[in-house]
Amino acid sequence: MGDRRHQGTGPLGRGHSAPLTSGPASSCGTPTRATRRRPETMSEPVRVGLVGVGIIARTHLEVLAERPEVRLDFTVDPHAGPPSFRGAVPPHYRDMTEALEAHQPDLIVIATPTDTHAHLAVAALTGSRARVLVEKPLVHDLDSLDRLRALEGTVDVRGRLFTAHHFAFSPEIRWAARQIAEQPQWGPVTSITSAFHDPYILRGEQAFASYGSSWMDSGVNQLSVLACFVEPTELASAQEWDDGASAWYVCRYRSRDRLGSARLRTSWLAGSSSKQTALHFADSDVELWIDHTAMTGFAAQEGTLLASHGDDGQTPRKVAHYRPLYESLLSDRPDPVLGFDVAARVTELHRAAPRPAGVAGRGGRVSPWPSRCGRR
Ligand SMILES: NC(=O)c1ccc[n+]([C@@H]2O[C@H](COP(=O)([O-])OP(=O)(O)OC[C@H]3O[C@@H](n4cnc5c(N)ncnc54)[C@H](O)[C@@H]3O)[C@@H](O)[C@H]2O)c1
């Protein structure tokens, strides 16, 4: 089938085989001149196909509906009914292949359970010429990553495949990345502690079916957040409990040529959603605290408040992530944090077995990061 079936004529369909990131890398959702600039082609409609009409699809639809250039071409879900989009109901299919027989989308959004991402991404890349946005995590195992890599040569994987690392676009993360960049006197980030809690215990088996495990679901967010601040290098240890509903991972990283450890706690045994990350800069004794649930942050040095970030409460949290994500994705230079190289590095870390102490080998070590991606 390859890329031959459809000749995309929309703005993304025409341009996607050219390198999209030839300019300077932007930084984890921070708009640079390149990502802020609206390409001339964006006056043309962008035909979108949405695959999976579950919980997160609602946010995609809300943000897509705000963008005047977007047309919702079709939706796909074998179980859920068609959603309404700007007051109309688009053609709805039970199977993506059937939809791609009838439509030539410019963008396919895959918002299905995690363990279906790989096979749907391959089918979307080979069965259309569209740009493909896959919900995080891109894939659920390393074999699936290899399957995507194997497409390179026949499909422009780097130019067409993107992963919705939405946390990297959260306002408090962008604020924190800017603080670190603008305050070199703080020194390297010497330790990080991150805790992501979701009350999915109430959703029982459904949570495992949609998201796999707490580490599968939130670990990938934590790693994409880490990549905004430091260069993650390997997993040092991993423990999971409660059939995967809670976990404790340690990830090593490099910050300004200093090595550090990030302690990553994920759990679904929680009364409500609560997500925070704390970064410590031992050389200056600065602490940077970011609250991803409230989208707030502050930096303190001993008893002094150095800087703070608040939120006006006007924008729901997920909309605050996906609005800049789509702004970047639909530009001519999507942020590298959405790109295949970053997703591959995140997956290598996320799905790798941690290296036992003192044992050489593949372990959780990853190849060098592809771009700055906001790291300092
Ligand atoms: N819920 C969130 O807050 C959130 C946030 C960010 C990312 N995500 C990611 O998005 C993905 C979906 O999460 P969700 O919460 O929307 O799950 P969900 O279970 O609510 O929705 C998934 C939908 O996909 C449908 N589906 C299953 N197989 C399909 C197929 N082959 N083709 C088309 N549709 C299919 C299901 O019927 C269901 O309606 C997961 O990978 C998750 O990690 C979720």
The ligand as a Gaussian input file, in Angstrom:
#p B3LYP/6-31G(d) Opt

LIG

0 1
 N       -7.895000      10.567000      29.449000
 C       -6.896000      11.436000      29.524000
 O       -6.896000      12.381000      30.325000
 C       -5.720000      11.304000      28.581000
 C       -4.827000      12.376000      28.506000
 C       -3.781000      12.313000      27.615000
 C       -3.596000      11.172000      26.868000
 N       -4.440000      10.110000      26.973000
 C       -4.180000       8.918000      26.151000
 O       -5.191000       8.828000      25.167000
 C       -5.497000       7.442000      24.910000
 C       -6.989000       7.239000      25.088000
 O       -7.336000       7.583000      26.400000
 P       -8.868000       7.840000      26.791000
 O       -8.847000       8.289000      28.193000
 O       -9.546000       8.697000      25.790000
 O       -9.419000       6.346000      26.691000
 P      -10.926000       5.865000      26.491000
 O      -10.939000       4.430000      26.833000
 O      -11.849000       6.813000      27.183000
 O      -11.192000       6.069000      24.924000
 C      -10.613000       5.269000      23.928000
 C      -11.635000       5.112000      22.799000
 O      -11.000000       4.428000      21.725000
 C      -11.953000       3.505000      21.169000
 N      -11.244000       2.483000      20.412000
 C      -10.684000       1.327000      20.862000
 N      -10.110000       0.660000      19.840000
 C      -10.309000       1.413000      18.723000
 C       -9.951000       1.249000      17.365000
 N       -9.241000       0.206000      16.935000
 N      -10.326000       2.206000      16.488000
 C      -11.038000       3.290000      16.889000
 N      -11.399000       3.496000      18.182000
 C      -11.026000       2.567000      19.085000
 C      -12.723000       2.997000      22.364000
 O      -13.974000       2.449000      21.967000
 C      -12.863000       4.267000      23.194000
 O      -14.058000       4.971000      22.873000
 C       -4.626000       6.613000      25.857000
 O       -3.475000       6.180000      25.173000
 C       -4.222000       7.617000      26.941000
 O       -2.950000       7.317000      27.501000
 C       -5.521000      10.162000      27.804000

